[in-house]
């Protein structure tokens, strides 16, 4: 149940009428053992705010000179449960504006964080591309940049996002280059589509991959 300091308004399960005015009851307050409508107990100027947004509810209640908790009996749990609150319309409007301000601030913070992450990713990928060219002097710069973008993509799970990849480890970057050559410069993908097991497909194209890596290691320019 709600704390004793709260005014309690009941959302009835069954139809009924007010003990004073005889009007149908949508919400009621029990007084002297009888149900009363909100008009008869001077609560009809309040507006209903459903539960679900804790910050909005807290602010609306704080700003409302008069407020009440709305409860309804749960047949399954055999107890009254909070459904929302009744608050002054002006207090709710102010609370909504405050919450919108919070959401705007959170949106701006998310945007700034996203921009910082994007800048960090671009910096990482640029350094990866530079390191790839140092390892493979013959790799065309634009190809090194493409490999770096691919392997360094955030959330991809590729080798460039591993701890070794972010540390620009030579072996990790070499693996990224090998993967690129395998897919871009050999018939590896076609073999997989033809149903060749990946291990067999890798063995078939191993010599082609080694040839490209050898040329790039020697500094020969051009794309195969």
C-alpha positions as a Markdown table, in Angstrom:
| # | Residue | x | y | z |
|---|---|---|---|---|
| 1 | Unk | 0.0 | 0.0 | 0.0 |
| 2 | Unk | 1.0 | 3.6 | -0.3 |
| 3 | Unk | 2.5 | 5.7 | 2.5 |
| 4 | Unk | 0.0 | 7.2 | 4.9 |
| 5 | Unk | 1.0 | 10.7 | 4.0 |
| 6 | Unk | -0.4 | 10.3 | 0.5 |
| 7 | Unk | -4.0 | 11.0 | -0.4 |
| 8 | Unk | -5.3 | 7.8 | -1.9 |
| 9 | Unk | -7.7 | 7.6 | -4.8 |
| 10 | Unk | -9.1 | 4.2 | -5.9 |
| 11 | Unk | -9.6 | 3.1 | -9.4 |
| 12 | Unk | -12.5 | 0.7 | -8.9 |
| 13 | Unk | -12.9 | -2.6 | -10.5 |
| 14 | Unk | -16.7 | -2.5 | -10.5 |
| 15 | Unk | -19.2 | 0.2 | -11.5 |
| 16 | Unk | -20.6 | 2.3 | -8.6 |
| 17 | Unk | -22.1 | 5.6 | -7.8 |
| 18 | Unk | -21.0 | 8.4 | -5.4 |
| 19 | Unk | -22.6 | 8.4 | -2.0 |
| 20 | Unk | -23.1 | 12.1 | -2.1 |
| 21 | Unk | -24.2 | 13.1 | -5.7 |
| 22 | Unk | -25.1 | 9.7 | -7.1 |
| 23 | Unk | -22.9 | 10.1 | -10.2 |
| 24 | Unk | -21.0 | 7.1 | -11.7 |
| 25 | Unk | -17.6 | 6.6 | -10.2 |
| 26 | Unk | -14.5 | 6.5 | -12.5 |
| 27 | Unk | -12.2 | 7.2 | -9.5 |
| 28 | Unk | -13.2 | 7.4 | -5.9 |
| 29 | Unk | -12.1 | 8.4 | -2.4 |
| 30 | Unk | -13.4 | 6.4 | 0.6 |
| 31 | Unk | -14.6 | 8.6 | 3.4 |
| 32 | Unk | -16.5 | 7.4 | 6.4 |
| 33 | Unk | -16.7 | 4.0 | 4.8 |
| 34 | Unk | -18.5 | 5.3 | 1.7 |
| 35 | Unk | -17.2 | 6.0 | -1.9 |
| 36 | Unk | -17.1 | 9.6 | -3.0 |
| 37 | Unk | -16.4 | 11.0 | -6.5 |
| 38 | Unk | -13.5 | 13.4 | -7.0 |
| 39 | Unk | -15.9 | 16.4 | -7.4 |
| 40 | Unk | -17.5 | 15.9 | -4.0 |
| 41 | Unk | -14.1 | 15.7 | -2.3 |
| 42 | Unk | -12.6 | 18.7 | -4.2 |
| 43 | Unk | -10.0 | 16.7 | -6.2 |
| 44 | Unk | -11.6 | 17.0 | -9.6 |
| 45 | Unk | -9.3 | 19.8 | -10.7 |
| 46 | Unk | -6.3 | 17.4 | -10.7 |
| 47 | Unk | -5.1 | 15.6 | -13.8 |
| 48 | Unk | -4.1 | 12.0 | -14.0 |
| 49 | Unk | -0.4 | 11.0 | -14.7 |
| 50 | Unk | 0.1 | 7.3 | -15.3 |
| 51 | Unk | 3.0 | 5.5 | -13.7 |
| 52 | Unk | 6.0 | 4.7 | -15.8 |
| 53 | Unk | 8.2 | 7.9 | -15.9 |
| 54 | Unk | 9.7 | 8.2 | -12.4 |
| 55 | Unk | 11.4 | 11.5 | -13.0 |
| 56 | Unk | 8.3 | 13.1 | -14.4 |
| 57 | Unk | 6.2 | 11.7 | -11.5 |
| 58 | Unk | 8.7 | 12.9 | -8.9 |
| 59 | Unk | 8.8 | 16.4 | -10.4 |
| 60 | Unk | 5.1 | 16.7 | -10.9 |
| 61 | Unk | 4.4 | 15.7 | -7.3 |
| 62 | Unk | 7.0 | 18.0 | -5.9 |
| 63 | Unk | 5.6 | 21.0 | -7.8 |
| 64 | Unk | 1.9 | 20.2 | -7.0 |
| 65 | Unk | 0.5 | 21.8 | -3.9 |
| 66 | Unk | -2.1 | 18.9 | -3.8 |
| 67 | Unk | -1.6 | 15.5 | -5.2 |
| 68 | Unk | -3.0 | 12.0 | -4.7 |
| 69 | Unk | -1.8 | 8.4 | -5.5 |
| 70 | Unk | -4.1 | 6.4 | -7.7 |
| 71 | Unk | -4.3 | 2.7 | -6.8 |
| 72 | Unk | -6.2 | -0.3 | -8.1 |
| 73 | Unk | -6.8 | -3.7 | -6.6 |
| 74 | Unk | -5.0 | -6.6 | -8.3 |
| 75 | Unk | -7.0 | -9.8 | -8.1 |
| 76 | Unk | -3.9 | -11.8 | -9.0 |
| 77 | Unk | -1.7 | -10.3 | -6.3 |
| 78 | Unk | -4.5 | -9.7 | -3.8 |
| 79 | Unk | -3.4 | -6.1 | -3.1 |
| 80 | Unk | -3.7 | -2.5 | -4.1 |
| 81 | Unk | -1.1 | -1.4 | -6.6 |
| 82 | Unk | 0.0 | 2.1 | -7.8 |
| 83 | Unk | -1.4 | 3.1 | -11.2 |
| 84 | Unk | -0.3 | 6.7 | -11.2 |
| 85 | Unk | -0.8 | 10.0 | -9.5 |
| 86 | Unk | -3.2 | 13.0 | -9.7 |
| 87 | Unk | -1.4 | 16.3 | -9.8 |
| 88 | Unk | -2.2 | 19.9 | -10.6 |
| 89 | Unk | -2.1 | 20.6 | -14.4 |
| 90 | Unk | 0.3 | 23.5 | -14.0 |
| 91 | Unk | 2.8 | 21.3 | -12.0 |
| 92 | Unk | 2.6 | 18.6 | -14.7 |
| 93 | Unk | 3.3 | 21.1 | -17.4 |
| 94 | Unk | 6.4 | 22.4 | -15.6 |
| 95 | Unk | 7.6 | 18.9 | -14.9 |
| 96 | Unk | 7.2 | 17.9 | -18.6 |
| 97 | Unk | 9.2 | 20.9 | -19.6 |
| 98 | Unk | 11.9 | 20.0 | -17.2 |
| 99 | Unk | 12.0 | 16.4 | -18.4 |
| 100 | Unk | 12.2 | 17.6 | -22.0 |
| 101 | Unk | 15.1 | 19.7 | -21.0 |
| 102 | Unk | 16.9 | 16.7 | -19.5 |
| 103 | Unk | 16.2 | 14.7 | -22.6 |
| 104 | Unk | 17.6 | 17.4 | -24.8 |
| 105 | Unk | 20.7 | 17.6 | -22.6 |
| 106 | Unk | 21.1 | 13.8 | -22.8 |
| 107 | Unk | 20.7 | 13.9 | -26.6 |
| 108 | Unk | 23.4 | 16.6 | -26.9 |
| 109 | Unk | 25.7 | 14.5 | -24.7 |
| 110 | Unk | 25.0 | 11.4 | -26.8 |
| 111 | Unk | 25.8 | 13.5 | -30.0 |
| 112 | Unk | 29.1 | 14.7 | -28.5 |
| 113 | Unk | 30.1 | 11.2 | -27.4 |
| 114 | Unk | 29.2 | 9.9 | -30.9 |
| 115 | Unk | 31.3 | 12.6 | -32.5 |
| 116 | Unk | 34.3 | 11.9 | -30.2 |
| 117 | Unk | 34.0 | 8.2 | -30.9 |
| 118 | Unk | 33.9 | 8.9 | -34.7 |
| 119 | Unk | 37.0 | 11.1 | -34.4 |
| 120 | Unk | 38.8 | 8.5 | -32.4 |
| 121 | Unk | 37.9 | 5.8 | -35.0 |
| 122 | Unk | 39.1 | 8.0 | -37.9 |
| 123 | Unk | 42.4 | 8.6 | -36.1 |
| 124 | Unk | 42.8 | 4.9 | -35.4 |
| 125 | Unk | 42.1 | 3.9 | -38.9 |
| 126 | Unk | 44.5 | 6.6 | -40.3 |
| 127 | Unk | 47.3 | 5.2 | -38.1 |
| 128 | Unk | 46.4 | 1.6 | -39.1 |
| 129 | Unk | 46.7 | 2.6 | -42.8 |
| 130 | Unk | 50.0 | 4.2 | -42.2 |
| 131 | Unk | 51.3 | 1.1 | -40.4 |
| 132 | Unk | 50.0 | -1.2 | -43.1 |
| 133 | Unk | 52.0 | 0.7 | -45.7 |
| 134 | Unk | 55.1 | 0.5 | -43.4 |
| 135 | Unk | 54.6 | -3.3 | -43.2 |
| 136 | Unk | 53.7 | -3.6 | -46.9 |
| 137 | Unk | 55.4 | -0.8 | -48.8 |
| 138 | Unk | 53.9 | -1.9 | -52.1 |
| 139 | Unk | 50.3 | -1.8 | -50.9 |
| 140 | Unk | 48.6 | 1.2 | -52.6 |
| 141 | Unk | 47.7 | 3.8 | -50.0 |
| 142 | Unk | 44.0 | 3.8 | -51.0 |
| 143 | Unk | 43.9 | 0.0 | -50.5 |
| 144 | Unk | 45.6 | 0.4 | -47.1 |
| 145 | Unk | 43.0 | 3.0 | -46.1 |
| 146 | Unk | 40.2 | 0.7 | -47.3 |
| 147 | Unk | 41.6 | -2.2 | -45.2 |
| 148 | Unk | 42.0 | 0.0 | -42.2 |
| 149 | Unk | 38.4 | 1.3 | -42.5 |
| 150 | Unk | 37.1 | -2.3 | -42.8 |
| 151 | Unk | 39.1 | -3.9 | -40.0 |
| 152 | Unk | 38.8 | -0.9 | -37.7 |
| 153 | Unk | 35.1 | -0.5 | -37.9 |
| 154 | Unk | 33.6 | -0.1 | -34.4 |
| 155 | Unk | 31.4 | -3.0 | -33.3 |
| 156 | Unk | 32.6 | -5.2 | -36.2 |
| 157 | Unk | 34.4 | -7.7 | -34.1 |
| 158 | Unk | 37.2 | -7.7 | -36.7 |
| 159 | Unk | 40.9 | -8.0 | -35.9 |
| 160 | Unk | 41.3 | -4.2 | -36.0 |
| 161 | Unk | 39.0 | -3.8 | -33.0 |
| 162 | Unk | 40.9 | -6.3 | -30.9 |
| 163 | Unk | 43.4 | -5.1 | -28.3 |
| 164 | Unk | 46.3 | -6.1 | -30.6 |
| 165 | Unk | 44.7 | -4.3 | -33.6 |
| 166 | Unk | 44.1 | -1.1 | -31.6 |
| 167 | Unk | 47.7 | -1.3 | -30.5 |
| 168 | Unk | 48.8 | -1.5 | -34.2 |
| 169 | Unk | 50.4 | -4.8 | -33.6 |
| 170 | Unk | 52.1 | -5.9 | -36.9 |
| 171 | Unk | 50.7 | -9.4 | -36.8 |
| 172 | Unk | 47.2 | -8.2 | -36.2 |
| 173 | Unk | 47.4 | -5.8 | -39.1 |
| 174 | Unk | 49.0 | -8.5 | -41.3 |
| 175 | Unk | 46.0 | -10.7 | -40.6 |
| 176 | Unk | 43.7 | -7.9 | -41.7 |
| 177 | Unk | 45.7 | -7.5 | -44.9 |
| 178 | Unk | 45.6 | -11.2 | -45.6 |
| 179 | Unk | 41.8 | -11.3 | -45.1 |
| 180 | Unk | 41.4 | -8.4 | -47.5 |
| 181 | Unk | 43.6 | -10.0 | -50.2 |
| 182 | Unk | 41.8 | -13.3 | -49.7 |
| 183 | Unk | 38.4 | -11.8 | -50.4 |
| 184 | Unk | 39.4 | -9.1 | -52.9 |
| 185 | Unk | 42.2 | -10.6 | -55.0 |
| 186 | Unk | 41.5 | -14.3 | -55.2 |
| 187 | Unk | 38.6 | -16.7 | -56.1 |
| 188 | Unk | 38.1 | -17.5 | -52.4 |
| 189 | Unk | 34.5 | -16.1 | -52.2 |
| 190 | Unk | 33.5 | -17.9 | -55.4 |
| 191 | Unk | 34.9 | -21.2 | -54.0 |
| 192 | Unk | 32.9 | -20.8 | -50.8 |
| 193 | Unk | 29.7 | -20.0 | -52.8 |
| 194 | Unk | 30.4 | -23.2 | -54.8 |
| 195 | Unk | 30.3 | -25.2 | -51.6 |
| 196 | Unk | 34.0 | -25.7 | -51.1 |
| 197 | Unk | 34.8 | -26.0 | -47.3 |
| 198 | Unk | 36.6 | -22.9 | -46.1 |
| 199 | Unk | 39.8 | -24.7 | -45.1 |
| 200 | Unk | 40.0 | -26.3 | -48.5 |
| 201 | Unk | 39.2 | -23.0 | -50.2 |
| 202 | Unk | 42.0 | -21.3 | -48.2 |
| 203 | Unk | 44.5 | -23.9 | -49.2 |
| 204 | Unk | 43.6 | -23.5 | -52.9 |
| 205 | Unk | 44.2 | -19.7 | -52.9 |
| 206 | Unk | 47.1 | -19.7 | -50.5 |
| 207 | Unk | 49.7 | -19.3 | -53.3 |
| 208 | Unk | 47.7 | -16.4 | -54.8 |
| 209 | Unk | 47.6 | -14.6 | -51.4 |
| 210 | Unk | 51.3 | -15.2 | -50.9 |
| 211 | Unk | 52.1 | -13.7 | -54.3 |
| 212 | Unk | 50.2 | -10.5 | -53.5 |
| 213 | Unk | 51.9 | -10.2 | -50.1 |
| 214 | Unk | 55.3 | -10.8 | -51.6 |
| 215 | Unk | 54.8 | -8.1 | -54.2 |
| 216 | Unk | 53.5 | -5.6 | -51.5 |
| 217 | Unk | 56.4 | -6.5 | -49.2 |
| 218 | Unk | 58.9 | -5.8 | -52.0 |
| 219 | Unk | 57.4 | -2.4 | -52.7 |
| 220 | Unk | 55.9 | -3.2 | -56.1 |
| 221 | Unk | 53.2 | -0.7 | -56.8 |
| 222 | Unk | 49.8 | -1.4 | -58.3 |
| 223 | Unk | 46.7 | -3.4 | -57.5 |
| 224 | Unk | 46.6 | -7.0 | -58.7 |
